[in-house]
Amino acid sequence: YNSTFPVWAYDQFRAIVSGMAQENGWTYLDYWDLIPEYQFSTSIFHLNPEGEHALAAHLAEALLAASCP
């Protein structure tokens, strides 16, 4: 959450997308709370190298699980 977008806006967006994914059988990975705040760079949107590595590891795990059950 940040000074531009309030908490309710993010929460509402995530709930809508999650519901759409369930209704349509989409694979949806909600990693919103996955990366801790200290793994972001000075920007509220960009990860530092440690955060990028953590995100990549989780994405790789999910892709492997989905493609090689």
Residue pairs with C-beta under 8 A, 6 or more apart in sequence:
1 7
1 10
2 44
10 32
14 30
14 32
17 28
17 30
18 28
18 30
20 26
21 27
21 28
22 28
27 66
29 59
29 62
31 55
31 58
34 54
34 55
34 58
35 47
35 51
35 54
35 55
39 47
39 48
39 50
39 51
39 54
40 46
40 47
40 48
40 51
41 47
41 48
47 55
